[in-house]
Amino acid sequence: NMRRWIVVCETYEDFEASAVDLLTAEIGKYVDYIVPVITAENYNENIYAEYNAVFLKTGRVADGSEDGYLIEVDERDGGNVVRIIANTQKGLYYGAIDFISIYVSRVAVKIYPNVNLKGVFDVPFNCVMPHFRLERAPLIKNRGIWTWGHCIFDYEKFFGHMSLLKLNEIVIWNDFMPVNAKKVVDCAHSYGIKVIWGFPWGWDNKCCKVDISKYLGEDKIKAFTDKTLDYFEKNILPAGGDGI
């Protein structure tokens, strides 16, 4: 008769909501009930006596590093308490990711190797969870990838997977701006990912190796410059990206 789990958050908004969704989905793989979620304003000490609890809270950790977080798993009053504390809401999201990918998959499951995820509901969330502590922060501020735009078949899933890898920047190259560029940017931003647009200016004008004025002349360079700026203002700027 193990206690049921509950998730306690400060607010169900932005990246903290994403962290809550990850945690409830993960716990749900191991239990046969819907995991309750409450906000801190509805929290009281009786929760310790009634539930195993996962707490999400913002606060100074990891020397205040941007998006740093602390994960602790302890016992209290005969039950388990998981604390994920971070400097930012995005840090809470990253902490939830690592609680799942490092603790649940590597620590708890290794201690109980006979878990049967497809059969009887079993550990790790149906047992006394082993103690654990991890405090860390990203060492690289901008963690991104470069890709051709036409290689991204489902940008929502693509950005979702990027966020689970804690990547926060993407350079997307297109010969022409996609008609749904604004939606792509909005989706990326919802995952905390900056979008840098590849900008194909001067690709065929030998500008990388020689002085193009020798080949085009001042008039053509002026026309080319005006055309380039016009393309940027009409096609790239409205998409709301974070750079080119």
HELIX and SHEET records of a PDB file:
HELIX    1   1 ASP A   14  GLY A   28  1                                  15    
HELIX    2   2 ALA A   40  ASN A   42  5                                   3    
HELIX    3   3 ASN A   46  GLU A   50  1                                   5    
HELIX    4   4 ALA A   62  GLY A   64  5                                   3    
HELIX    5   5 GLN A   89  ASP A   98  1                                  10    
HELIX    6   6 PHE A   99  ALA A  108  3                                  10    
HELIX    7   7 VAL A  109  ILE A  111  1                                   3    
HELIX    8   8 GLY A  149  CYS A  151  5                                   3    
HELIX    9   9 TYR A  155  LEU A  164  1                                  10    
HELIX   10  10 ALA A  181  SER A  190  1                                  10    
HELIX   11  11 SER A  213  LEU A  216  1                                   4    
HELIX   12  12 GLU A  218  TYR A  231  1                                  14    
HELIX   13  13 PHE A  232  ILE A  236  3                                   5    
HELIX   14  14 LEU A  237  ALA A  239  5                                   3    
SHEET    1   A 6 VAL A  37  THR A  39  0                                        
SHEET    2   A 6 ARG A   4  CYS A   9  1                                        
SHEET    3   A 6 TYR A  51  THR A  58  1                                        
SHEET    4   A 6 GLY A  79  ALA A  86  1                                        
SHEET    5   A 6 TYR A  69  ARG A  76 -1                                        
SHEET    6   A 6 PHE A 132  ARG A 136 -1                                        
SHEET    1   B 3 GLY A 144  TRP A 148  0                                        
SHEET    2   B 3 GLU A 169  TRP A 173  1                                        
SHEET    3   B 3 LYS A 194  TRP A 197  1                                        
END                                                                             
